[in-house]
Each structure stands twice: as structure tokens, then as C-alpha cells.
Amino acid sequence: MLYIVEITPNGNLGEQLGNMRTWLDHKRWDTVAFRRSPNGWHVDFESENEAGEFARAFYGRVLNGIYSTSRAF
């Protein structure tokens, strides 16, 4: 199962994306996908724990599925 984190843009887009990539590199975590969504960005993880920690770090939310109800962390 994929765990999709939705991140809403906040401030400088380039800086925000750079911060996310640096954070992921520091953790040595790989994402399945990183793509634009209508509300900002979707970042897909295979690990629920990684998705939850990423969501908390970047004020995002983990979606149960692309079209499902979300749960905030």
C-alpha cells in the first residue's frame, strides 16, 4: 500500500522543495513518487511511519488513498 502525503505550498516554492529534498536525503529515505497535485504536492511512501513523520515535518496530511478522506497528523 502507498501512503500519500499532501503538502500545501507555503512561501517560496523552490526553497520548500529544496528543504523537503534535503530532509529526505538526511533521513536516507526514498519516495515512490513526488508530483504536483491540485492542492500542492503529493509525496508517496511505502512506509506509513515515514509518511507520517514527513507529514508532521512539513505540515502536511497523510491521505488514505488518492480519493479518500484524509487524516491529519
Buried (B, 14 or more C-beta within 10 A) or exposed (E): EBBBBBBEEEEEEEEBBEBBEEBBEEEEBEBEEBEEBEEBBBBBBEEEEBBBBBBBBBEBBBBEEEEEEBEEB
